Amino acid sequence: MALTCPRARAGKMPPPAVQLWAASWVLALVALAGAAVAVTPYPPGMRQEKAYSFGRGFLGLDKCNACMGTSICKKLFKEDIRFDRWLSSDLILPKASRQSYQGNLTDDSETWRPVVLSRLLPPLRHQLSDRSICSSAGRPPTCSIETALRATPRFQNWARSHLLYPSMVQGLSAPLLRCPSQRLLDRVVRRYAEVLDVGSMQMKHFSDRDKLRLLYTLAVNQHPLMLQMFPGTEGWPFPRYHGSCGRLVVWAGTRPLSALRSASLEQRADAAYQLLHIAQGLATNSLRFRLYYTQASEDMFGLADDGRVLVMDASGVGVIDLQEGLPPDDDHTNPANQVTDVFSCLSGSCERPRPCSTVRPSQSFALLCRNVLPRLLPSRDLLQSLRLPSKTAQELARCADGARSDAEVTQAAHSLMDILRTMRSCSPLYGYRYPECIYNDRF
């Protein structure tokens, strides 16, 4: 905008008032120019770089579509997800050699909540897995992983089908697929959140890219699919699934269960009760899917902010469809009926799952009593604490004894729950059951 002032007569200076007015405009422009320089330290046309930038290799996007998905990529690129609980702008991208990271996620740039960012396999194992894919196809170690997997007979079968049938997942090592029923596989497809049109049990809306990502996830690690199939919003004891980007998966974060080792006996007893109650709920639910542990350790579980115990690692959770019944054991034990290919070993293990009929109804209870509860209720508490009845140690030993019958193990687990229930206080510290516990004695 050009400045104008009253025209001076030829050969004469403007009056003092006009000179003062013009000078004030010049000073204002100089001030504005200085302010512009202060807020724009970079030359015109040059963008300010982010504190860090993701590489395709760090996220695993260079391996897609032999990856998990891309649903959370936008938040990562916008820095709505930050690593290691650092909320400042001076961020440093963590080492790519780690399998998992603690972080924070925001939806409004103001409120942050903890999340876990994890590769479903250690990076070294991912590399070995990729090399085995190339070698199985007779190609160099640096071949295109996606091209090699697309050429396999298993994927060609997937590409031609609009439904996911039990025969299409045979030979995969995931515990979820040990006893696959059609109803269970329909739920896998219907709840798969990495496609745009989620909700149908048919794969007509799946592109070949989507099918390869689902197959790859089932072959590598079932954990993200379990979080999608049995979400916490429906009452299941699993953390919220936020999405994936390449080979990095994001879900809600918790405190480790090991943080309770130095806590009061009351807090540890509450967590022990929850663990047994979760195992019971997974085995008997309205959907008639029996979920059971194939392994149990302290680091499988975590503590939410409200005191709830959650299953943070669902990679070792098996599923049996009680409504459709167990498939014949011959389908699993007869070598002629077993399908083994490159997908069978992508998880890092080629071990064949045991038949469905070998899964004991008390298996989850026994694993918890053997491997997890003794850390929450160590022998010093069982022997010295006046608050624990003397039969607590006896019931814990009975529950952990694999030689006992299912009825005995289950009865011991229920006895332990009765003992631990009396030790749970009605306190705001346990937000997941407060204030309901004031009005309901079952807490």
Backbone hydrogen bonds in HBPLUS format (Angstrom, degrees):
<---DONOR---> <-ACCEPTOR-->    atom                        ^
c    i                          cat <-CA-CA->   ^        H-A-AA   ^      H-
h    n   atom  resd res      DA  || num        DHA   H-A  angle D-A-AA Bond
n    s   type  num  typ     dist DA aas  dist angle  dist       angle   num
A0012-LYS N   A0009-ARG O   3.00 MM   3  5.51 157.1  2.06 141.1 139.1     1
A0018-VAL N   A0015-PRO O   3.07 MM   3  5.50 123.0  2.41 109.8 122.9     2
A0019-GLN N   A0015-PRO O   3.15 MM   4  6.50 156.1  2.21 150.8 158.2     3
A0020-LEU N   A0016-PRO O   2.97 MM   4  6.20 158.9  2.02 154.2 158.8     4
A0021-TRP N   A0017-ALA O   3.02 MM   4  6.26 154.0  2.09 142.9 150.1     5
A0022-ALA N   A0018-VAL O   3.01 MM   4  6.25 163.7  2.03 154.5 157.6     6
A0023-ALA N   A0019-GLN O   3.01 MM   4  6.17 157.2  2.06 146.5 153.1     7
A0024-SER N   A0020-LEU O   3.06 MM   4  6.25 152.3  2.14 145.6 152.2     8
A0025-TRP N   A0021-TRP O   3.30 MM   4  6.62 150.6  2.39 144.2 151.2     9
A0026-VAL N   A0022-ALA O   3.11 MM   4  6.43 154.5  2.18 147.8 154.7    10
A0027-LEU N   A0023-ALA O   3.01 MM   4  6.28 160.0  2.05 151.7 156.4    11
A0028-ALA N   A0024-SER O   3.00 MM   4  6.19 150.9  2.09 140.5 148.8    12
A0029-LEU N   A0025-TRP O   2.99 MM   4  6.25 156.9  2.05 148.4 153.8    13
A0030-VAL N   A0026-VAL O   3.02 MM   4  6.28 154.5  2.08 147.7 154.7    14
A0031-ALA N   A0027-LEU O   2.96 MM   4  6.21 154.5  2.03 146.1 152.7    15
A0032-LEU N   A0028-ALA O   2.97 MM   4  6.25 158.3  2.02 149.2 154.9    16
A0033-ALA N   A0029-LEU O   2.93 MM   4  6.11 157.1  1.98 146.7 153.2    17
A0034-GLY N   A0030-VAL O   2.93 MM   4  6.17 152.6  2.01 144.5 151.9    18
A0035-ALA N   A0031-ALA O   2.92 MM   4  6.22 153.9  1.99 147.4 154.5    19
A0036-ALA N   A0032-LEU O   2.93 MM   4  6.17 155.2  1.99 148.2 154.9    20
A0037-VAL N   A0033-ALA O   3.04 MM   4  6.33 152.9  2.12 144.8 151.6    21
A0038-ALA N   A0034-GLY O   2.99 MM   4  6.24 147.0  2.11 141.8 151.3    22
A0039-VAL N   A0035-ALA O   3.11 MM   4  6.41 150.3  2.20 152.3 157.9    23
A0040-THR N   A0036-ALA O   3.06 MM   4  5.99 123.3  2.39 138.9 152.6    24
A0046-MET N   A0043-PRO O   3.09 MM   3  5.68 157.0  2.14 143.1 143.9    25
A0059-LEU N   A0055-GLY O   3.37 MM   4  6.70 162.4  2.41 155.1 157.7    26
A0060-GLY N   A0056-ARG O   2.90 MM   4  5.80 129.2  2.16 136.6 150.8    27
A0061-LEU N   A0056-ARG O   2.89 MM   5  4.86 122.9  2.22 145.2 149.9    28
A0247-ARG N   A0059-LEU O   2.69 MM 188  5.88 166.4  1.71 155.4 160.1    29
A0063-LYS N   A0060-GLY O   3.05 MM   3  5.50 160.1  2.09 110.5 117.0    30
A0064-CYS N   A0061-LEU O   3.23 MM   3  5.23 154.7  2.30 100.1 107.5    31
A0066-ALA N   A0063-LYS O   2.93 MM   3  5.58 154.5  2.00 132.7 131.7    32
A0068-MET N   A0246-GLY O   2.83 MM 178  5.75 158.5  1.88 148.7 152.3    33
A0246-GLY N   A0069-GLY O   2.71 MM 177  5.53 141.9  1.85 169.2 174.9    34
A0073-CYS N   A0070-THR O   3.32 MM   3  5.41 162.9  2.35 107.2 112.3    35
A0072-ILE N   A0244-SER O   2.95 MM 172  5.08 176.5  1.95 134.0 133.2    36
A0076-LEU N   A0072-ILE O   3.31 MM   4  6.66 154.4  2.38 150.1 157.5    37
A0076-LEU N   A0073-CYS O   3.07 MM   3  5.14 117.0  2.49  97.0 112.8    38
A0077-PHE N   A0073-CYS O   2.95 MM   4  6.23 162.9  1.97 161.2 165.3    39
A0078-LYS N   A0074-LYS O   3.02 MM   4  6.16 141.9  2.16 142.6 152.9    40
A0080-ASP N   A0075-LYS O   2.84 MM   5  4.95 154.1  1.91 159.1 158.8    41
A0079-GLU N   A0076-LEU O   3.14 MM   3  5.09 157.4  2.19 101.7 108.0    42
A0106-THR N   A0080-ASP O   2.93 MM  26  5.37 144.2  2.06 152.5 161.1    43
A0082-ARG N   A0104-ASN O   2.90 MM  22  5.37 157.3  1.96 152.1 159.5    44
A0104-ASN N   A0082-ARG O   2.80 MM  22  5.37 147.9  1.90 150.8 161.2    45
A0086-TRP N   A0083-PHE O   3.04 MM   3  6.14 171.9  2.04 138.0 139.4    46
A0084-ASP N   A0102-GLN O   2.28 MM  18  4.76 132.5  1.48 168.3 150.3    47
A0119-ARG N   A0099-GLN O   2.69 MM  20  5.19 166.3  1.71 162.7 167.7    48
A0101-TYR N   A0117-LEU O   2.71 MM  16  5.11 144.5  1.83 149.4 161.2    49
A0117-LEU N   A0101-TYR O   2.94 MM  16  5.11 171.7  1.95 151.2 154.0    50
A0103-GLY N   A0115-VAL O   3.01 MM  12  5.22 150.0  2.10 156.5 151.2    51
A0115-VAL N   A0103-GLY O   2.96 MM  12  5.22 159.2  2.01 126.0 127.3    52
A0105-LEU N   A0113-ARG O   2.90 MM   8  5.46 156.2  1.95 149.1 155.5    53
A0113-ARG N   A0105-LEU O   2.97 MM   8  5.46 153.1  2.05 145.7 153.8    54
A0253-GLY N   A0114-PRO O   2.96 MM 139  4.92 164.9  1.98 117.7 112.9    55
A0116-VAL N   A0251-TRP O   2.73 MM 135  5.43 163.9  1.76 166.2 170.5    56
A0251-TRP N   A0116-VAL O   3.07 MM 135  5.43 154.6  2.14 147.1 155.0    57
A0118-SER N   A0249-VAL O   2.86 MM 131  5.31 165.3  1.88 153.1 157.9    58
A0249-VAL N   A0118-SER O   2.82 MM 131  5.31 172.4  1.82 148.7 150.5    59
A0125-ARG N   A0122-PRO O   2.93 MM   3  5.31 117.6  2.33 109.0 124.5    60
A0126-HIS N   A0122-PRO O   2.96 MM   4  6.30 152.2  2.04 155.6 164.6    61
A0127-GLN N   A0123-PRO O   3.02 MM   4  6.34 152.9  2.09 147.0 153.6    62
A0128-LEU N   A0124-LEU O   3.01 MM   4  6.36 159.3  2.05 149.2 154.4    63
A0129-SER N   A0125-ARG O   2.84 MM   4  5.99 155.0  1.91 146.3 153.7    64
A0130-ASP N   A0126-HIS O   2.89 MM   4  6.15 156.9  1.94 149.7 155.5    65
A0131-ARG N   A0127-GLN O   2.98 MM   4  6.26 155.3  2.04 148.1 154.8    66
A0132-SER N   A0128-LEU O   2.99 MM   4  6.23 151.3  2.07 144.8 152.6    67
A0133-ILE N   A0129-SER O   3.06 MM   4  6.38 144.6  2.19 144.3 153.7    68
A0134-CYS N   A0130-ASP O   3.17 MM   4  6.54 159.2  2.22 147.8 152.0    69
A0135-SER N   A0131-ARG O   2.87 MM   4  6.13 163.1  1.90 152.8 158.0    70
A0136-SER N   A0132-SER O   2.88 MM   4  5.91 150.8  1.96 141.0 148.7    71
A0137-ALA N   A0133-ILE O   3.28 MM   4  6.50 135.4  2.49 137.2 147.7    72
A0137-ALA N   A0134-CYS O   3.14 MM   3  5.23 132.7  2.38  96.3 108.9    73
A0139-ARG N   A0134-CYS O   2.87 MM   5  5.08 171.4  1.88 150.0 148.4    74
A0138-GLY N   A0135-SER O   3.04 MM   3  4.89 159.0  2.09 100.3 106.4    75
A0143-CYS N   A0140-PRO O   3.08 MM   3  5.45 139.4  2.25 129.3 125.7    76
A0148-ALA N   A0144-SER O   3.09 MM   4  6.35 159.7  2.14 151.9 157.2    77
A0149-LEU N   A0145-ILE O   3.02 MM   4  6.29 159.1  2.07 153.6 158.9    78
A0150-ARG N   A0146-GLU O   2.92 MM   4  6.08 157.1  1.98 153.3 159.8    79
A0152-THR N   A0149-LEU O   3.19 MM   3  5.45 162.8  2.22 108.8 114.1    80
A0156-GLN N   A0152-THR O   3.09 MM   4  6.35 161.4  2.13 153.1 158.9    81
A0157-ASN N   A0153-PRO O   2.99 MM   4  6.19 145.4  2.11 144.2 152.7    82
A0157-ASN N   A0154-ARG O   3.13 MM   3  5.15 122.7  2.47  94.7 108.9    83
A0158-TRP N   A0154-ARG O   3.02 MM   4  6.41 152.7  2.09 146.4 154.2    84
A0159-ALA N   A0155-PHE O   2.78 MM   4  6.04 159.0  1.82 157.2 162.8    85
A0160-ARG N   A0156-GLN O   3.29 MM   4  6.42 137.5  2.48 135.5 144.1    86
A0161-SER N   A0158-TRP O   3.14 MM   3  5.35 151.9  2.22 106.9 115.2    87
A0203-MET N   A0162-HIS O   2.54 MM  41  4.60 172.6  1.54 142.0 144.9    88
A0168-MET N   A0165-TYR O   2.90 MM   3  5.40 147.1  2.00 115.0 124.8    89
A0169-VAL N   A0166-PRO O   3.20 MM   3  5.58 156.8  2.25 110.2 116.8    90
A0172-LEU N   A0169-VAL O   3.22 MM   3  5.86 165.1  2.25 138.1 138.8    91
A0177-LEU N   A0174-ALA O   2.89 MM   3  5.45 148.9  1.99 115.8 124.4    92
A0178-ARG N   A0175-PRO O   3.14 MM   3  5.09 168.3  2.15 109.3 110.1    93
A0185-LEU N   A0181-SER O   3.10 MM   4  6.38 164.0  2.12 152.5 156.1    94
A0186-ASP N   A0182-GLN O   2.89 MM   4  6.05 150.3  1.97 147.2 155.7    95
A0187-ARG N   A0183-ARG O   3.21 MM   4  6.41 145.1  2.34 135.7 144.0    96
A0187-ARG N   A0184-LEU O   3.12 MM   3  5.16 121.7  2.48  93.9 108.2    97
A0188-VAL N   A0184-LEU O   3.08 MM   4  6.49 145.2  2.21 142.5 152.3    98
A0189-VAL N   A0185-LEU O   3.14 MM   4  6.44 162.0  2.17 151.4 153.6    99
A0190-ARG N   A0186-ASP O   2.89 MM   4  6.03 163.3  1.91 148.4 153.9   100
A0191-ARG N   A0187-ARG O   3.00 MM   4  5.91 149.2  2.10 144.7 150.2   101
A0192-TYR N   A0189-VAL O   3.32 MM   3  5.26 161.1  2.36 101.8 107.3   102
A0206-PHE N   A0203-MET O   3.07 MM   3  5.00 157.2  2.13 100.7 107.7   103
A0210-ASP N   A0207-SER O   3.03 MM   3  5.10 114.7  2.48  97.0 112.0   104
A0211-LYS N   A0207-SER O   3.03 MM   4  6.39 159.4  2.07 154.9 160.3   105
A0212-LEU N   A0208-ASP O   3.01 MM   4  6.17 156.4  2.06 145.6 151.5   106
A0213-ARG N   A0209-ARG O   3.06 MM   4  6.31 157.4  2.11 148.1 154.2   107
A0214-LEU N   A0210-ASP O   3.01 MM   4  6.25 160.0  2.05 150.8 155.7   108
A0215-LEU N   A0211-LYS O   2.95 MM   4  6.10 165.9  1.97 149.7 153.9   109
A0216-TYR N   A0212-LEU O   2.85 MM   4  5.94 160.3  1.89 148.1 154.0   110
A0217-THR N   A0213-ARG O   2.98 MM   4  6.12 158.3  2.03 145.4 151.0   111
A0218-LEU N   A0214-LEU O   3.02 MM   4  6.25 164.7  2.04 152.3 156.1   112
A0219-ALA N   A0215-LEU O   3.02 MM   4  6.20 148.1  2.12 144.6 153.5   113
A0220-VAL N   A0216-TYR O   2.92 MM   4  6.09 147.3  2.03 149.0 157.4   114
A0221-ASN N   A0217-THR O   2.98 MM   4  5.74 150.9  2.07 148.8 155.9   115
A0225-LEU N   A0222-GLN O   2.97 MM   3  5.42 123.3  2.30 114.5 129.4   116
A0226-MET N   A0222-GLN O   3.05 MM   4  6.30 150.1  2.14 156.0 165.0   117
A0226-MET N   A0223-HIS O   3.12 MM   3  5.24 121.8  2.48 100.5 114.7   118
A0227-LEU N   A0223-HIS O   3.20 MM   4  6.55 155.2  2.27 154.8 161.1   119
A0228-GLN N   A0224-PRO O   3.22 MM   4  6.44 140.3  2.39 135.9 145.8   120
A0229-MET N   A0225-LEU O   2.86 MM   4  6.03 154.0  1.92 150.1 157.4   121
A0230-PHE N   A0226-MET O   2.97 MM   4  5.90 158.2  2.02 148.4 153.1   122
A0234-GLU N   A0231-PRO O   3.11 MM   3  5.66 160.2  2.15 112.9 119.0   123
A0235-GLY N   A0232-GLY O   2.96 MM   3  5.03 161.1  1.99 111.7 113.3   124
A0311-VAL N   A0237-PRO O   2.77 MM  74  5.95 176.5  1.78 167.2 166.1   125
A0252-ALA N   A0240-ARG O   2.88 MM  12  5.24 155.5  1.94 148.8 156.7   126
A0242-HIS N   A0250-VAL O   2.94 MM   8  5.43 155.1  2.00 142.8 147.2   127
A0250-VAL N   A0243-GLY O   2.82 MM   7  5.50 169.3  1.83 173.0 169.3   128
A0245-CYS N   A0248-LEU O   2.78 MM   3  5.28 159.4  1.82 158.1 165.2   129
A0248-LEU N   A0245-CYS O   3.06 MM   3  5.28 162.2  2.09 122.8 128.0   130
A0255-ARG N   A0303-LEU O   2.91 MM  48  4.96 167.7  1.93 145.8 143.8   131
A0303-LEU N   A0255-ARG O   2.69 MM  48  4.96 157.9  1.74 145.9 153.6   132
A0259-ALA N   A0256-PRO O   3.05 MM   3  5.68 164.2  2.08 115.4 120.5   133
A0260-LEU N   A0257-LEU O   3.08 MM   3  5.95 171.8  2.09 125.5 127.9   134
A0261-ARG N   A0258-SER O   3.16 MM   3  5.60 170.1  2.17 116.7 119.1   135
A0263-ALA N   A0260-LEU O   2.95 MM   3  4.78 160.2  1.99 104.5 110.7   136
A0268-ARG N   A0264-SER O   3.14 MM   4  6.49 161.1  2.18 152.0 157.4   137
A0269-ALA N   A0265-LEU O   2.80 MM   4  5.91 156.4  1.85 150.4 157.3   138
A0270-ASP N   A0266-GLU O   3.03 MM   4  6.19 149.3  2.13 140.0 148.2   139
A0271-ALA N   A0267-GLN O   3.10 MM   4  6.39 157.9  2.15 146.0 150.9   140
A0272-ALA N   A0268-ARG O   2.90 MM   4  6.13 157.3  1.96 147.8 154.5   141
A0273-TYR N   A0269-ALA O   2.92 MM   4  6.11 157.4  1.98 146.8 152.5   142
A0274-GLN N   A0270-ASP O   3.03 MM   4  6.29 159.7  2.07 145.8 151.4   143
A0275-LEU N   A0271-ALA O   2.97 MM   4  6.24 154.5  2.04 149.5 156.0   144
A0276-LEU N   A0272-ALA O   3.23 MM   4  6.53 162.4  2.26 150.7 153.6   145
A0277-HIS N   A0273-TYR O   2.89 MM   4  6.11 159.8  1.93 154.1 160.7   146
A0278-ILE N   A0274-GLN O   2.75 MM   4  5.90 155.1  1.81 153.3 159.2   147
A0279-ALA N   A0275-LEU O   3.13 MM   4  6.36 163.3  2.15 146.0 149.8   148
A0280-GLN N   A0276-LEU O   3.07 MM   4  6.33 153.5  2.14 144.7 151.8   149
A0281-GLY N   A0277-HIS O   2.94 MM   4  6.20 157.3  1.99 147.8 153.9   150
A0282-LEU N   A0278-ILE O   2.84 MM   4  6.08 153.0  1.92 156.2 163.6   151
A0283-ALA N   A0279-ALA O   3.25 MM   4  6.35 143.8  2.39 137.4 145.7   152
A0284-THR N   A0280-GLN O   3.12 MM   4  6.33 144.7  2.25 145.7 154.9   153
A0291-LEU N   A0282-LEU O   2.86 MM   9  4.91 174.7  1.86 133.8 132.1   154
A0288-ARG N   A0285-ASN O   3.11 MM   3  5.59 159.5  2.15 113.8 120.3   155
A0322-LEU N   A0288-ARG O   2.95 MM  34  5.35 141.5  2.10 147.3 157.7   156
A0290-ARG N   A0320-ILE O   2.77 MM  30  5.04 161.3  1.81 159.9 158.7   157
A0320-ILE N   A0290-ARG O   2.88 MM  30  5.04 151.4  1.97 136.0 145.6   158
A0292-TYR N   A0318-GLY O   3.03 MM  26  5.28 156.4  2.08 136.8 143.3   159
A0318-GLY N   A0292-TYR O   2.79 MM  26  5.28 152.7  1.87 158.3 162.6   160
A0294-THR N   A0316-GLY O   2.87 MM  22  5.42 158.6  1.91 170.8 176.9   161
A0300-MET N   A0297-SER O   3.09 MM   3  5.56 163.6  2.12 115.1 119.5   162
A0301-PHE N   A0298-GLU O   3.33 MM   3  6.07 169.1  2.34 120.0 122.7   163
A0312-MET N   A0300-MET O   2.69 MM  12  5.47 129.1  1.94 141.7 157.2   164
A0313-ASP N   A0300-MET O   3.13 MM  13  4.92 133.3  2.36 143.2 137.7   165
A0302-GLY N   A0310-LEU O   2.96 MM   8  5.32 150.7  2.04 146.6 154.0   166
A0310-LEU N   A0302-GLY O   2.88 MM   8  5.32 160.8  1.91 148.1 153.2   167
A0304-ALA N   A0308-ARG O   2.86 MM   4  5.25 163.6  1.89 154.7 159.5   168
A0307-GLY N   A0304-ALA O   3.04 MM   3  5.38 162.5  2.07 116.6 118.6   169
A0432-TYR N   A0306-ASP O   3.07 MM 126  5.28 147.5  2.18 147.0 137.6   170
A0317-VAL N   A0314-ALA O   3.37 MM   3  5.30 161.6  2.41 110.5 108.2   171
A0325-GLY N   A0321-ASP O   2.99 MM   4  5.88 131.9  2.23 138.5 151.9   172
A0331-ASP N   A0328-PRO O   3.15 MM   3  5.83 147.8  2.26 114.5 121.2   173
A0332-HIS N   A0329-ASP O   2.86 MM   3  5.40 151.6  1.94 115.0 123.8   174
A0333-THR N   A0329-ASP O   2.97 MM   4  6.16 152.9  2.04 155.6 164.4   175
A0334-ASN N   A0330-ASP O   3.13 MM   4  5.40 158.0  2.18 136.4 139.1   176
A0337-ASN N   A0334-ASN O   2.88 MM   3  5.50 149.8  1.97 119.5 128.2   177
A0338-GLN N   A0335-PRO O   3.23 MM   3  5.17 161.0  2.27 102.4 108.2   178
A0344-SER N   A0341-ASP O   3.00 MM   3  5.42 144.8  2.12 109.9 120.0   179
A0345-CYS N   A0342-VAL O   3.47 MM   3  5.99 162.7  2.50 111.5 115.4   180
A0348-GLY N   A0345-CYS O   3.10 MM   3  5.64 165.1  2.12 117.8 122.0   181
A0358-THR N   A0355-PRO O   3.17 MM   3  5.74 160.9  2.20 114.2 120.0   182
A0359-VAL N   A0356-CYS O   3.08 MM   3  5.68 169.7  2.09 121.2 124.5   183
A0363-GLN N   A0360-ARG O   3.08 MM   3  5.11 164.5  2.11 114.7 116.2   184
A0366-ALA N   A0362-SER O   3.05 MM   4  6.27 167.7  2.07 161.5 164.9   185
A0367-LEU N   A0363-GLN O   3.05 MM   4  6.28 161.2  2.09 152.3 156.9   186
A0368-LEU N   A0364-SER O   3.05 MM   4  6.24 160.7  2.09 151.3 156.2   187
A0369-CYS N   A0365-PHE O   2.93 MM   4  6.16 169.9  1.94 158.7 161.3   188
A0370-ARG N   A0366-ALA O   2.97 MM   4  5.99 136.7  2.16 140.4 151.7   189
A0371-ASN N   A0367-LEU O   2.91 MM   4  5.87 158.3  1.96 148.0 153.0   190
A0372-VAL N   A0368-LEU O   2.96 MM   4  5.02 154.9  2.02 132.4 139.5   191
A0373-LEU N   A0368-LEU O   2.93 MM   5  5.98 167.5  1.95 150.9 155.1   192
A0375-ARG N   A0372-VAL O   3.02 MM   3  5.66 148.5  2.12 117.8 126.7   193
A0376-LEU N   A0373-LEU O   2.95 MM   3  5.11 130.2  2.21 104.1 117.8   194
A0377-LEU N   A0373-LEU O   2.80 MM   4  5.94 153.5  1.87 161.6 170.6   195
A0381-ASP N   A0378-PRO O   3.02 MM   3  5.66 135.0  2.22 115.7 126.1   196
A0382-LEU N   A0378-PRO O   3.23 MM   4  6.59 156.7  2.29 146.6 153.6   197
A0383-LEU N   A0379-SER O   2.90 MM   4  6.00 144.8  2.02 149.9 158.0   198
A0384-GLN N   A0380-ARG O   2.96 MM   4  5.75 152.1  2.04 135.6 143.4   199
A0385-SER N   A0381-ASP O   3.04 MM   4  5.04 151.6  2.13 123.7 132.0   200
A0392-THR N   A0389-PRO O   3.08 MM   3  5.70 166.8  2.10 121.0 124.0   201
A0395-GLU N   A0391-LYS O   2.93 MM   4  6.15 162.4  1.97 156.7 160.3   202
A0396-LEU N   A0392-THR O   2.94 MM   4  6.14 157.1  2.00 151.7 158.5   203
A0397-ALA N   A0393-ALA O   3.04 MM   4  6.20 155.5  2.10 144.3 150.3   204
A0398-ARG N   A0394-GLN O   3.02 MM   4  6.27 156.8  2.07 146.9 153.3   205
A0399-CYS N   A0395-GLU O   2.93 MM   4  6.09 157.2  1.98 146.9 153.0   206
A0400-ALA N   A0396-LEU O   3.11 MM   4  6.27 144.0  2.25 140.4 149.3   207
A0401-ASP N   A0398-ARG O   3.30 MM   3  5.25 153.7  2.37  99.2 106.9   208
A0404-ARG N   A0401-ASP O   3.22 MM   3  5.82 164.1  2.24 115.5 120.1   209
A0409-VAL N   A0405-SER O   3.06 MM   4  6.35 166.9  2.07 157.2 160.1   210
A0410-THR N   A0406-ASP O   2.93 MM   4  6.03 165.7  1.95 151.6 156.0   211
A0411-GLN N   A0407-ALA O   2.94 MM   4  6.00 156.0  2.00 142.1 149.2   212
A0412-ALA N   A0408-GLU O   2.97 MM   4  6.17 155.9  2.03 147.1 153.4   213
A0413-ALA N   A0409-VAL O   2.98 MM   4  6.26 154.1  2.05 147.1 154.3   214
A0414-HIS N   A0410-THR O   2.97 MM   4  6.25 157.4  2.02 150.3 156.0   215
A0415-SER N   A0411-GLN O   2.97 MM   4  6.21 149.8  2.06 144.6 153.2   216
A0416-LEU N   A0412-ALA O   2.96 MM   4  6.23 154.8  2.02 147.2 153.6   217
A0417-MET N   A0413-ALA O   2.99 MM   4  6.30 152.8  2.07 145.0 152.5   218
A0418-ASP N   A0414-HIS O   3.01 MM   4  6.30 151.6  2.09 144.6 151.7   219
A0419-ILE N   A0415-SER O   3.04 MM   4  6.36 152.9  2.12 147.3 154.3   220
A0420-LEU N   A0416-LEU O   2.90 MM   4  6.12 168.7  1.91 157.5 160.2   221
A0421-ARG N   A0417-MET O   2.88 MM   4  5.87 145.8  2.00 144.0 152.8   222
A0423-MET N   A0420-LEU O   3.05 MM   3  5.33 151.2  2.13 107.3 116.2   223
A0424-ARG N   A0421-ARG O   3.29 MM   3  5.55 169.3  2.30 111.0 114.0   224
A0430-TYR N   A0427-SER O   3.02 MM   3  5.84 165.5  2.04 123.9 127.6   225
A0433-ARG N   A0430-TYR O   3.12 MM   3  6.00 166.1  2.14 125.7 129.3   226
A0437-CYS N   A0433-ARG O   2.97 MM   4  5.87 142.9  2.11 149.8 156.6   227
A0438-ILE N   A0435-PRO O   2.92 MM   3  5.62 158.4  1.97 122.3 128.6   228
A0439-TYR N   A0436-GLU O   3.04 MM   3  5.66 141.9  2.19 115.2 123.9   229
A0440-ASN N   A0436-GLU O   3.16 MM   4  6.25 123.9  2.49 144.4 159.3   230
A0443-PHE N   A0440-ASN O   3.48 MM   3  6.34 172.8  2.49 119.6 121.3   231
